[in-house]
Amino acid sequence: MPLIDRREAIARALALGAGSLISLAALPSCRRAPASGEVVLYSSVDEPLLREIMAVYASEQEGRVLLVGDTEATKTTGLLQRLIAERANPRCDVWWSNEAFSTIALARQGLLEPLPIASQLREIGWPADLIGAGGTWVGFAQRARVIVHNTNRISNQSAPTALADLLRPEFKGRIGIARPQFGTTRGHIAALVAAHGPDRARAFLAALKQHGVRIYDGNSQVVAAAAQGEIDAGLTDTDDVFAGRRNGWPVDLTLERVDSPEAIASNTSGPALPSIGPLVIPNTVARIRNGPESRAAKATGSSTGATDALISFLLSEKLERLLAASEARNIPVRPGLASQVQSVAIPHSMNVRLEDVESKIDEALAIVAETLGA
């Protein structure tokens, strides 16, 4: 299936709404207080896509957005620790994560403020599991954890369609994953603990280690390794596979299948986990409690208009369309929109609550250290 050119999608979006072009800046840190009309956005979204999306926003709003990102290897995790470290004097107004687990952790620690827009989204049928308790965060524009494979070495008919397939003899020493302490790989392993229990997750990871699994700095590097024939298959995210295909790389993806109820019921031990569908991970947006604009508004009696405008944009239909049309091809959450845009179809996903996954991250990290030593 051909990918939609991201530049064309951005151009179309720019043509849809005319507005005043605003100033856009990227700062490695925010040591000074933002000026009036400025909003500080921390985001783990890939920088090229983030800048293009914010250029669309800049065409519609007056003000200035200061962007703070992170590296591929520590993506999301590094920003999460930074937000926690800054809790006494927050430097961030809006948090846009390309996954949910760090956002849930911030909510659990009381670092987020309720989003008034959450009630409006409930009224249009937003999934209840994508709105945090108290409306402190909202999930949108989803992607999935998938199995990538080299199409020159593996046919689509013989490609692995379950985590257990990665343990097949022909894949020994030919499987890759991103560093499991960070990003969506960390969340994926926590999901395995939540769905299958710690003993089964431990047995699977120990089997991967014995099978010679290779560890890479990020999901995009897993895809690159598959494309170069360094590995045959690996675990990654949909957007990274789509980016590889856009580059002309010989890679494709498979979604984890769902085993029959009888097969799941009979698979109660050992490293070969039952297959229960792919983990689907939304982008999330949240407002940092007592952020720079909130403090300024309290001190001067002004509004938090810049923060409110940015949050509204990030949860708009336009943004979901842009992300679906980008090379990431994120799956829209907005009811009815997924059928109107080109995105990957996920007939069955892993039945696990995002909050339950986040609650297992520390346990998952301990199991990772024990089994993979990565």
C-alpha positions as a Markdown table, in Angstrom:
| # | Residue | x | y | z |
|---|---|---|---|---|
| 1 | Met | 0.0 | 0.0 | 0.0 |
| 2 | Pro | 1.6 | 3.3 | -1.1 |
| 3 | Leu | 2.4 | 5.9 | 1.6 |
| 4 | Ile | 1.0 | 9.4 | 1.4 |
| 5 | Asp | 3.7 | 12.0 | 1.0 |
| 6 | Arg | 4.1 | 13.8 | 4.3 |
| 7 | Arg | 5.0 | 17.1 | 2.6 |
| 8 | Glu | 1.9 | 17.0 | 0.5 |
| 9 | Ala | -0.2 | 16.3 | 3.6 |
| 10 | Ile | 1.3 | 19.3 | 5.4 |
| 11 | Ala | 0.8 | 21.5 | 2.3 |
| 12 | Arg | -2.9 | 20.5 | 2.2 |
| 13 | Ala | -3.3 | 21.3 | 5.8 |
| 14 | Leu | -1.7 | 24.7 | 5.4 |
| 15 | Ala | -4.1 | 25.4 | 2.6 |
| 16 | Leu | -7.1 | 24.5 | 4.8 |
| 17 | Gly | -6.8 | 27.3 | 7.2 |
| 18 | Ala | -5.1 | 30.7 | 6.9 |
| 19 | Gly | -3.7 | 32.3 | 10.0 |
| 20 | Ser | -0.9 | 34.4 | 11.2 |
| 21 | Leu | 2.5 | 32.8 | 11.0 |
| 22 | Ile | 4.0 | 32.6 | 14.5 |
| 23 | Ser | 7.5 | 32.3 | 15.7 |
| 24 | Leu | 8.7 | 28.7 | 16.4 |
| 25 | Ala | 11.8 | 27.9 | 18.4 |
| 26 | Ala | 13.5 | 24.8 | 19.7 |
| 27 | Leu | 15.5 | 25.0 | 22.9 |
| 28 | Pro | 17.7 | 22.3 | 24.5 |
| 29 | Ser | 16.5 | 23.6 | 27.8 |
| 30 | Cys | 14.1 | 26.3 | 29.1 |
| 31 | Arg | 16.2 | 28.1 | 31.7 |
| 32 | Arg | 14.5 | 31.4 | 31.2 |
| 33 | Ala | 10.9 | 32.2 | 31.9 |
| 34 | Pro | 8.7 | 32.2 | 28.7 |
| 35 | Ala | 7.6 | 35.6 | 27.6 |
| 36 | Ser | 4.0 | 36.6 | 27.3 |
| 37 | Gly | 2.1 | 34.6 | 24.7 |
| 38 | Glu | 4.7 | 31.8 | 24.8 |
| 39 | Val | 3.9 | 28.2 | 25.5 |
| 40 | Val | 6.5 | 25.5 | 26.3 |
| 41 | Leu | 5.9 | 22.1 | 24.7 |
| 42 | Tyr | 7.8 | 19.0 | 25.8 |
| 43 | Ser | 7.4 | 16.2 | 23.3 |
| 44 | Ser | 8.8 | 12.8 | 22.5 |
| 45 | Val | 7.4 | 12.9 | 18.9 |
| 46 | Asp | 10.1 | 12.4 | 16.2 |
| 47 | Glu | 11.6 | 15.8 | 15.6 |
| 48 | Pro | 11.0 | 16.2 | 11.8 |
| 49 | Leu | 7.3 | 15.3 | 12.2 |
| 50 | Leu | 7.0 | 17.5 | 15.3 |
| 51 | Arg | 8.4 | 20.5 | 13.5 |
| 52 | Glu | 6.2 | 20.0 | 10.5 |
| 53 | Ile | 3.1 | 19.6 | 12.7 |
| 54 | Met | 4.0 | 22.7 | 14.7 |
| 55 | Ala | 4.4 | 24.7 | 11.4 |
| 56 | Val | 0.8 | 23.9 | 10.7 |
| 57 | Tyr | -0.1 | 25.2 | 14.1 |
| 58 | Ala | 2.0 | 28.3 | 13.5 |
| 59 | Ser | -0.1 | 29.1 | 10.5 |
| 60 | Glu | -3.2 | 29.4 | 12.6 |
| 61 | Gln | -2.2 | 30.9 | 16.0 |
| 62 | Glu | -0.5 | 33.9 | 17.3 |
| 63 | Gly | 2.2 | 33.4 | 19.9 |
| 64 | Arg | 5.4 | 31.4 | 20.2 |
| 65 | Val | 5.9 | 27.7 | 20.9 |
| 66 | Leu | 9.2 | 26.6 | 22.6 |
| 67 | Leu | 9.9 | 23.0 | 21.7 |
| 68 | Val | 11.9 | 20.6 | 23.9 |
| 69 | Gly | 12.5 | 17.1 | 22.7 |
| 70 | Asp | 14.6 | 14.0 | 23.5 |
| 71 | Thr | 17.0 | 11.5 | 21.9 |
| 72 | Glu | 15.9 | 8.3 | 20.1 |
| 73 | Ala | 17.6 | 6.1 | 22.6 |
| 74 | Thr | 16.0 | 7.6 | 25.8 |
| 75 | Lys | 12.9 | 9.0 | 24.1 |
| 76 | Thr | 10.0 | 9.8 | 26.5 |
| 77 | Thr | 11.9 | 8.3 | 29.5 |
| 78 | Gly | 14.4 | 11.1 | 29.6 |
| 79 | Leu | 11.6 | 13.8 | 29.3 |
| 80 | Leu | 9.6 | 12.0 | 32.0 |
| 81 | Gln | 12.6 | 12.2 | 34.4 |
| 82 | Arg | 13.1 | 15.8 | 33.5 |
| 83 | Leu | 9.4 | 16.7 | 34.3 |
| 84 | Ile | 9.6 | 14.9 | 37.6 |
| 85 | Ala | 12.8 | 16.7 | 38.5 |
| 86 | Glu | 11.2 | 20.1 | 37.6 |
| 87 | Arg | 8.0 | 19.5 | 39.6 |
| 88 | Ala | 8.8 | 22.2 | 42.2 |
| 89 | Asn | 9.3 | 24.8 | 39.5 |
| 90 | Pro | 7.8 | 23.4 | 36.2 |
| 91 | Arg | 9.2 | 24.7 | 33.0 |
| 92 | Cys | 6.7 | 23.0 | 30.7 |
| 93 | Asp | 3.1 | 23.9 | 29.9 |
| 94 | Val | 2.0 | 21.1 | 27.6 |
| 95 | Trp | 3.2 | 17.5 | 27.4 |
| 96 | Trp | 2.7 | 15.6 | 24.1 |
| 97 | Ser | 4.0 | 12.1 | 24.3 |
| 98 | Asn | 3.9 | 9.5 | 21.5 |
| 99 | Glu | 3.0 | 6.9 | 24.1 |
| 100 | Ala | 0.7 | 6.7 | 27.2 |
| 101 | Phe | 2.7 | 5.2 | 30.0 |
| 102 | Ser | 4.9 | 8.2 | 30.9 |
| 103 | Thr | 1.8 | 10.4 | 30.9 |
| 104 | Ile | 0.0 | 8.0 | 33.2 |
| 105 | Ala | 3.0 | 8.1 | 35.5 |
| 106 | Leu | 2.9 | 11.9 | 35.6 |
| 107 | Ala | -0.8 | 11.8 | 36.4 |
| 108 | Arg | -0.2 | 9.3 | 39.2 |
| 109 | Gln | 2.4 | 11.6 | 40.7 |
| 110 | Gly | 0.0 | 14.6 | 40.6 |
| 111 | Leu | 1.9 | 16.5 | 38.0 |
| 112 | Leu | -1.0 | 17.1 | 35.7 |
| 113 | Glu | -4.0 | 19.4 | 35.7 |
| 114 | Pro | -7.5 | 18.4 | 34.5 |
| 115 | Leu | -8.3 | 19.1 | 30.8 |
| 116 | Pro | -11.6 | 20.9 | 30.3 |
| 117 | Ile | -11.7 | 19.6 | 26.8 |
| 118 | Ala | -12.0 | 16.0 | 28.1 |
| 119 | Ser | -15.7 | 16.4 | 28.9 |
| 120 | Gln | -16.3 | 17.6 | 25.3 |
| 121 | Leu | -14.6 | 14.6 | 23.9 |
| 122 | Arg | -16.6 | 12.3 | 26.0 |
| 123 | Glu | -19.7 | 13.8 | 24.5 |
| 124 | Ile | -18.6 | 12.9 | 20.9 |
| 125 | Gly | -17.9 | 9.3 | 21.9 |
| 126 | Trp | -14.2 | 9.3 | 22.7 |
| 127 | Pro | -13.2 | 5.9 | 24.1 |
| 128 | Ala | -13.4 | 6.0 | 27.9 |
| 129 | Asp | -10.0 | 4.1 | 28.2 |
| 130 | Leu | -8.3 | 7.0 | 26.4 |
| 131 | Ile | -9.3 | 9.6 | 28.9 |
| 132 | Gly | -7.4 | 9.6 | 32.1 |
| 133 | Ala | -9.0 | 9.7 | 35.6 |
| 134 | Gly | -10.2 | 13.2 | 36.3 |
| 135 | Gly | -9.6 | 14.1 | 32.7 |
| 136 | Thr | -5.9 | 14.7 | 33.3 |
| 137 | Trp | -4.8 | 13.3 | 29.9 |
| 138 | Val | -6.3 | 12.3 | 26.6 |
| 139 | Gly | -5.1 | 9.6 | 24.1 |
| 140 | Phe | -5.3 | 10.1 | 20.4 |
| 141 | Ala | -3.7 | 9.0 | 17.1 |
| 142 | Gln | -2.6 | 5.5 | 17.8 |
| 143 | Arg | 0.1 | 3.2 | 16.6 |
| 144 | Ala | 0.9 | -0.5 | 17.3 |
| 145 | Arg | 3.7 | -2.7 | 18.3 |
| 146 | Val | 4.4 | -5.0 | 15.4 |
| 147 | Ile | 6.9 | -7.6 | 14.1 |
| 148 | Val | 9.1 | -6.3 | 11.3 |
| 149 | His | 10.8 | -8.7 | 8.9 |
| 150 | Asn | 13.2 | -8.5 | 6.0 |
| 151 | Thr | 11.2 | -9.3 | 2.8 |
| 152 | Asn | 14.2 | -10.5 | 0.9 |
| 153 | Arg | 14.9 | -13.2 | 3.5 |
| 154 | Ile | 11.4 | -14.0 | 4.7 |
| 155 | Ser | 8.2 | -14.2 | 2.7 |
| 156 | Asn | 5.0 | -12.7 | 4.0 |
| 157 | Gln | 3.6 | -16.2 | 4.2 |
| 158 | Ser | 6.3 | -17.4 | 6.5 |
| 159 | Ala | 6.8 | -14.2 | 8.5 |
| 160 | Pro | 6.3 | -14.5 | 12.3 |
| 161 | Thr | 2.8 | -13.5 | 13.5 |
| 162 | Ala | 3.3 | -14.0 | 17.2 |
| 163 | Leu | 5.9 | -13.4 | 19.8 |
| 164 | Ala | 6.3 | -17.2 | 20.2 |
| 165 | Asp | 7.3 | -17.4 | 16.6 |
| 166 | Leu | 10.4 | -15.3 | 17.3 |
| 167 | Leu | 11.7 | -18.4 | 19.2 |
| 168 | Arg | 11.6 | -20.6 | 16.1 |
| 169 | Pro | 15.0 | -22.3 | 15.5 |
| 170 | Glu | 15.7 | -20.5 | 12.2 |
| 171 | Phe | 15.6 | -17.1 | 14.0 |
| 172 | Lys | 18.3 | -17.9 | 16.5 |
| 173 | Gly | 20.7 | -14.9 | 16.6 |
| 174 | Arg | 18.5 | -13.1 | 14.0 |
| 175 | Ile | 16.0 | -11.3 | 16.2 |
| 176 | Gly | 16.3 | -7.6 | 17.4 |
| 177 | Ile | 14.5 | -5.3 | 19.9 |
| 178 | Ala | 15.1 | -1.8 | 21.1 |
| 179 | Arg | 16.5 | -1.2 | 24.5 |
| 180 | Pro | 13.8 | -2.4 | 26.9 |
| 181 | Gln | 14.4 | 0.2 | 29.5 |
| 182 | Phe | 13.0 | 2.9 | 27.3 |
| 183 | Gly | 10.1 | 4.0 | 25.1 |
| 184 | Thr | 7.5 | 1.7 | 23.7 |
| 185 | Thr | 9.6 | -1.4 | 24.2 |
| 186 | Arg | 9.5 | -0.8 | 27.9 |
| 187 | Gly | 5.8 | -0.4 | 27.7 |
| 188 | His | 5.5 | -3.6 | 25.6 |
| 189 | Ile | 7.3 | -5.7 | 28.2 |
| 190 | Ala | 5.2 | -4.2 | 31.0 |
| 191 | Ala | 2.1 | -5.2 | 28.9 |
| 192 | Leu | 3.4 | -8.7 | 28.8 |
| 193 | Val | 3.7 | -8.7 | 32.6 |
| 194 | Ala | 0.2 | -7.3 | 32.9 |
| 195 | Ala | -1.4 | -9.7 | 30.4 |
| 196 | His | 0.5 | -12.9 | 31.1 |
| 197 | Gly | 1.9 | -12.5 | 34.6 |
| 198 | Pro | 5.6 | -12.0 | 35.7 |
| 199 | Asp | 6.6 | -15.7 | 35.4 |
| 200 | Arg | 5.5 | -16.1 | 31.8 |
| 201 | Ala | 7.0 | -12.8 | 30.8 |
| 202 | Arg | 10.3 | -13.7 | 32.6 |
| 203 | Ala | 10.4 | -17.1 | 30.8 |
| 204 | Phe | 9.8 | -15.4 | 27.4 |
| 205 | Leu | 12.6 | -12.9 | 27.9 |
| 206 | Ala | 15.0 | -15.5 | 29.2 |
| 207 | Ala | 14.2 | -17.6 | 26.1 |
| 208 | Leu | 14.9 | -14.5 | 23.9 |
| 209 | Lys | 18.2 | -14.0 | 25.6 |
| 210 | Gln | 19.1 | -17.7 | 25.0 |
| 211 | His | 18.0 | -17.3 | 21.4 |
| 212 | Gly | 20.6 | -14.6 | 20.9 |
| 213 | Val | 18.3 | -11.5 | 20.7 |
| 214 | Arg | 20.2 | -8.3 | 19.7 |
| 215 | Ile | 19.6 | -5.0 | 21.4 |
| 216 | Tyr | 19.4 | -1.7 | 19.5 |
| 217 | Asp | 19.3 | 1.9 | 20.6 |
| 218 | Gly | 15.8 | 2.5 | 19.2 |
| 219 | Asn | 12.9 | 1.1 | 17.2 |
| 220 | Ser | 14.1 | 2.7 | 14.0 |
| 221 | Gln | 17.5 | 1.0 | 14.4 |
| 222 | Val | 15.7 | -2.4 | 14.7 |
| 223 | Val | 14.0 | -1.7 | 11.3 |
| 224 | Ala | 17.3 | -0.6 | 9.8 |
| 225 | Ala | 19.0 | -3.8 | 11.0 |
| 226 | Ala | 16.2 | -5.9 | 9.5 |
| 227 | Ala | 16.6 | -3.9 | 6.2 |
| 228 | Gln | 20.3 | -4.5 | 6.1 |
| 229 | Gly | 20.0 | -8.2 | 6.7 |
| 230 | Glu | 21.7 | -8.0 | 10.1 |
| 231 | Ile | 18.6 | -9.6 | 11.6 |
| 232 | Asp | 15.6 | -11.3 | 10.0 |
| 233 | Ala | 12.9 | -9.9 | 12.3 |
| 234 | Gly | 12.3 | -7.8 | 15.3 |
| 235 | Leu | 9.9 | -6.0 | 17.5 |
| 236 | Thr | 9.2 | -2.3 | 16.7 |
| 237 | Asp | 6.4 | 0.2 | 16.0 |
| 238 | Thr | 4.2 | 0.7 | 13.0 |
| 239 | Asp | 5.5 | 4.2 | 12.3 |
| 240 | Asp | 9.1 | 3.0 | 12.1 |
| 241 | Val | 8.3 | 0.3 | 9.6 |
| 242 | Phe | 6.4 | 2.8 | 7.4 |
| 243 | Ala | 9.4 | 5.1 | 7.5 |
| 244 | Gly | 11.6 | 2.2 | 6.4 |
| 245 | Arg | 9.3 | 1.4 | 3.5 |
| 246 | Arg | 9.2 | 5.0 | 2.5 |
| 247 | Asn | 13.0 | 4.8 | 2.3 |
| 248 | Gly | 12.7 | 1.9 | -0.1 |
| 249 | Trp | 13.9 | -0.7 | 2.4 |
| 250 | Pro | 13.0 | -4.3 | 2.0 |
| 251 | Val | 10.8 | -4.5 | 5.2 |
| 252 | Asp | 7.2 | -5.3 | 6.1 |
| 253 | Leu | 5.3 | -5.8 | 9.2 |
| 254 | Thr | 2.9 | -8.3 | 10.7 |
| 255 | Leu | 0.4 | -7.7 | 13.5 |
| 256 | Glu | 0.4 | -10.2 | 16.3 |
| 257 | Arg | -2.4 | -12.7 | 15.7 |
| 258 | Val | -5.1 | -13.7 | 18.2 |
| 259 | Asp | -5.0 | -17.4 | 19.1 |
| 260 | Ser | -8.2 | -19.4 | 19.5 |
| 261 | Pro | -9.7 | -19.4 | 23.0 |
| 262 | Glu | -8.9 | -23.1 | 23.2 |
| 263 | Ala | -5.3 | -22.5 | 22.3 |
| 264 | Ile | -5.0 | -19.6 | 24.8 |
| 265 | Ala | -6.6 | -21.7 | 27.6 |
| 266 | Ser | -4.3 | -24.6 | 27.0 |
| 267 | Asn | -1.1 | -22.5 | 26.9 |
| 268 | Thr | -0.5 | -22.0 | 30.6 |
| 269 | Ser | 3.3 | -22.4 | 31.0 |
| 270 | Gly | 6.6 | -22.0 | 29.3 |
| 271 | Pro | 8.3 | -19.3 | 27.2 |
| 272 | Ala | 6.0 | -19.6 | 24.2 |
| 273 | Leu | 3.4 | -17.0 | 25.2 |
| 274 | Pro | -0.2 | -17.3 | 23.8 |
| 275 | Ser | -0.9 | -14.7 | 21.1 |
| 276 | Ile | -3.5 | -12.1 | 22.2 |
| 277 | Gly | -3.1 | -9.4 | 19.5 |
| 278 | Pro | -0.8 | -6.4 | 19.2 |
| 279 | Leu | -0.4 | -3.7 | 21.9 |
| 280 | Val | -1.9 | -0.5 | 20.6 |
| 281 | Ile | -0.4 | 2.7 | 22.0 |
| 282 | Pro | -1.9 | 6.2 | 21.7 |
| 283 | Asn | -0.3 | 9.6 | 21.6 |
| 284 | Thr | -1.3 | 11.5 | 24.7 |
| 285 | Val | -1.6 | 15.1 | 25.6 |
| 286 | Ala | -1.6 | 16.6 | 29.1 |
| 287 | Arg | -1.3 | 20.0 | 30.8 |
| 288 | Ile | 1.5 | 20.3 | 33.4 |
| 289 | Arg | 0.3 | 21.5 | 36.8 |
| 290 | Asn | 1.4 | 25.0 | 37.6 |
| 291 | Gly | 3.3 | 25.4 | 34.3 |
| 292 | Pro | 4.9 | 28.8 | 33.3 |
| 293 | Glu | 1.8 | 30.2 | 31.7 |
| 294 | Ser | -0.4 | 29.0 | 34.6 |
| 295 | Arg | 1.8 | 30.7 | 37.1 |
| 296 | Ala | 1.9 | 33.9 | 35.0 |
| 297 | Ala | -1.9 | 33.9 | 34.7 |
| 298 | Lys | -2.3 | 33.5 | 38.5 |
| 299 | Ala | 0.1 | 36.3 | 39.1 |
| 300 | Thr | -1.4 | 38.8 | 36.6 |
| 301 | Gly | -5.0 | 37.7 | 36.4 |
| 302 | Ser | -4.7 | 36.9 | 32.7 |
| 303 | Ser | -5.8 | 33.8 | 30.9 |
| 304 | Thr | -3.9 | 30.7 | 29.8 |
| 305 | Gly | -5.0 | 31.2 | 26.2 |
| 306 | Ala | -1.7 | 30.0 | 24.5 |
| 307 | Thr | -1.8 | 26.7 | 26.5 |
| 308 | Asp | -5.5 | 26.1 | 25.8 |
| 309 | Ala | -5.1 | 26.8 | 22.1 |
| 310 | Leu | -2.2 | 24.4 | 21.7 |
| 311 | Ile | -4.0 | 21.6 | 23.6 |
| 312 | Ser | -7.2 | 22.1 | 21.5 |
| 313 | Phe | -5.0 | 21.8 | 18.3 |
| 314 | Leu | -3.3 | 18.7 | 19.5 |
| 315 | Leu | -6.8 | 17.1 | 20.1 |
| 316 | Ser | -8.3 | 18.4 | 16.9 |
| 317 | Glu | -9.6 | 16.5 | 13.9 |
| 318 | Lys | -7.1 | 18.3 | 11.7 |
| 319 | Leu | -4.2 | 16.9 | 13.7 |
| 320 | Glu | -5.5 | 13.4 | 13.6 |
| 321 | Arg | -5.9 | 13.7 | 9.9 |
| 322 | Leu | -2.3 | 15.0 | 9.6 |
| 323 | Leu | -0.9 | 12.2 | 11.6 |
| 324 | Ala | -2.8 | 9.6 | 9.6 |
| 325 | Ala | -1.5 | 11.2 | 6.4 |
| 326 | Ser | 2.1 | 11.4 | 7.6 |
| 327 | Glu | 4.6 | 8.6 | 7.1 |
| 328 | Ala | 3.7 | 7.5 | 10.7 |
| 329 | Arg | 0.2 | 6.7 | 9.5 |
| 330 | Asn | -1.2 | 6.9 | 13.0 |
| 331 | Ile | -4.7 | 5.4 | 13.5 |
| 332 | Pro | -7.3 | 8.1 | 14.3 |
| 333 | Val | -9.3 | 7.8 | 17.5 |
| 334 | Arg | -12.0 | 10.2 | 16.5 |
| 335 | Pro | -15.2 | 8.2 | 15.7 |
| 336 | Gly | -15.7 | 7.7 | 12.0 |
| 337 | Leu | -12.4 | 9.3 | 11.0 |
| 338 | Ala | -10.4 | 6.0 | 10.7 |
| 339 | Ser | -12.6 | 4.9 | 7.9 |
| 340 | Gln | -11.9 | 8.1 | 6.0 |
| 341 | Val | -8.1 | 8.1 | 6.0 |
| 342 | Gln | -5.4 | 5.7 | 5.0 |
| 343 | Ser | -4.1 | 4.0 | 8.1 |
| 344 | Val | -3.3 | 0.5 | 9.2 |
| 345 | Ala | -6.3 | -1.6 | 10.2 |
| 346 | Ile | -6.0 | -3.5 | 13.5 |
| 347 | Pro | -8.9 | -5.9 | 13.8 |
| 348 | His | -8.0 | -7.2 | 17.2 |
| 349 | Ser | -5.7 | -5.6 | 19.8 |
| 350 | Met | -4.3 | -6.7 | 23.1 |
| 351 | Asn | -7.0 | -6.5 | 25.7 |
| 352 | Val | -5.1 | -4.7 | 28.5 |
| 353 | Arg | -5.7 | -1.4 | 30.3 |
| 354 | Leu | -3.0 | 1.3 | 29.8 |
| 355 | Glu | -3.1 | 2.0 | 33.5 |
| 356 | Asp | -2.5 | -1.6 | 34.3 |
| 357 | Val | 0.5 | -1.6 | 31.9 |
| 358 | Glu | 2.0 | 1.5 | 33.5 |
| 359 | Ser | 1.6 | -0.1 | 37.0 |
| 360 | Lys | 3.8 | -3.0 | 35.9 |
| 361 | Ile | 6.7 | -1.0 | 34.5 |
| 362 | Asp | 8.9 | -1.2 | 37.5 |
| 363 | Glu | 8.4 | -4.9 | 37.8 |
| 364 | Ala | 9.0 | -5.3 | 34.1 |
| 365 | Leu | 12.3 | -3.4 | 34.4 |
| 366 | Ala | 13.4 | -5.7 | 37.2 |
| 367 | Ile | 12.6 | -8.7 | 35.0 |
| 368 | Val | 14.5 | -7.2 | 32.1 |
| 369 | Ala | 17.6 | -6.7 | 34.3 |
| 370 | Glu | 17.3 | -10.3 | 35.5 |
| 371 | Thr | 16.9 | -11.9 | 32.1 |
| 372 | Leu | 18.4 | -9.7 | 29.5 |
| 373 | Gly | 20.9 | -7.8 | 31.6 |
| 374 | Ala | 20.4 | -4.9 | 29.0 |
